Amino acid sequence: MGNERKIMALQILKASVFDEAENCAMCSLKKTAGSVHRFINWIQCDTCERWYHEECLGMAKEDLEQARANKWNCILCS
């Protein structure tokens, strides 16, 4: 069941209409909503290779640091 779910998630992601290389997979934007920061931190899923704004994920700072240091999977791939 888990493998079927992962295959389906990857098919859905590949069929999406926005540019996955330049847009956040969570909010579909290049910049976070209301962002005034010059630099925006991103994290990439090691399985589907989609990019996410760290801010959109709502993860604790320690969890983000651990995710950057290790393999990280988004909610669709975990």
C-alpha positions as CSV (number, residue, x, y, z in Angstrom):
1,M,0.0,0.0,0.0
2,G,2.8,2.5,0.9
3,N,4.5,2.0,-2.5
4,E,1.3,2.5,-4.4
5,R,0.6,5.7,-2.5
6,K,4.1,7.0,-3.3
7,I,3.7,6.2,-7.0
8,M,0.3,7.9,-7.1
9,A,1.8,11.0,-5.3
10,L,4.6,11.2,-7.8
11,Q,2.2,11.0,-10.7
12,I,0.1,13.8,-9.3
13,L,3.1,15.9,-8.7
14,K,4.4,15.4,-12.2
15,A,1.0,16.4,-13.7
16,S,0.8,19.6,-11.7
17,V,0.5,22.8,-13.7
18,F,3.0,25.1,-11.9
19,D,6.7,25.1,-12.3
20,E,7.9,22.8,-9.6
21,A,11.5,24.0,-9.9
22,E,10.6,27.6,-9.0
23,N,7.5,27.4,-6.9
24,C,6.9,26.1,-3.4
25,A,4.9,22.8,-3.5
26,M,3.0,23.9,-0.4
27,C,1.8,27.4,-1.3
28,S,2.5,27.4,-5.1
29,L,4.4,30.7,-4.9
30,K,8.0,31.8,-5.5
31,K,8.0,34.0,-2.4
32,T,6.2,33.4,0.9
33,A,3.0,35.3,1.4
34,G,3.8,38.7,2.8
35,S,7.5,38.1,2.6
36,V,9.7,41.1,3.0
37,H,12.9,39.1,3.4
38,R,15.5,39.3,0.7
39,F,16.4,35.6,1.0
40,I,13.9,32.8,1.5
41,N,15.0,29.5,2.8
42,W,14.0,26.4,0.9
43,I,14.2,22.7,1.5
44,Q,13.9,19.9,-1.2
45,C,12.3,16.5,-0.8
46,D,14.8,13.8,-1.4
47,T,12.2,11.6,-3.0
48,C,10.0,13.7,-5.3
49,E,12.6,16.6,-5.5
50,R,9.9,19.2,-5.0
51,W,10.9,22.4,-3.2
52,Y,9.2,23.9,-0.2
53,H,9.6,27.2,1.7
54,E,10.8,26.4,5.1
55,E,8.3,28.9,6.5
56,C,5.4,27.1,4.7
57,L,6.3,23.8,6.4
58,G,5.9,25.2,9.9
59,M,8.7,23.0,11.2
60,A,10.7,23.8,14.3
61,K,14.2,25.2,13.7
62,E,15.8,22.1,15.1
63,D,13.8,19.8,12.9
64,L,14.7,21.9,9.8
65,E,18.4,21.7,10.7
66,Q,18.1,18.0,11.1
67,A,16.2,17.7,7.8
68,R,18.9,19.6,6.0
69,A,21.6,17.5,7.4
70,N,19.9,14.2,6.6
71,K,17.5,12.8,4.0
72,W,14.1,14.6,4.2
73,N,10.8,13.5,2.7
74,C,7.8,15.7,2.2
75,I,4.4,14.7,3.6
76,L,3.4,13.1,0.2
77,C,6.5,10.9,0.1
78,S,6.9,10.0,3.8
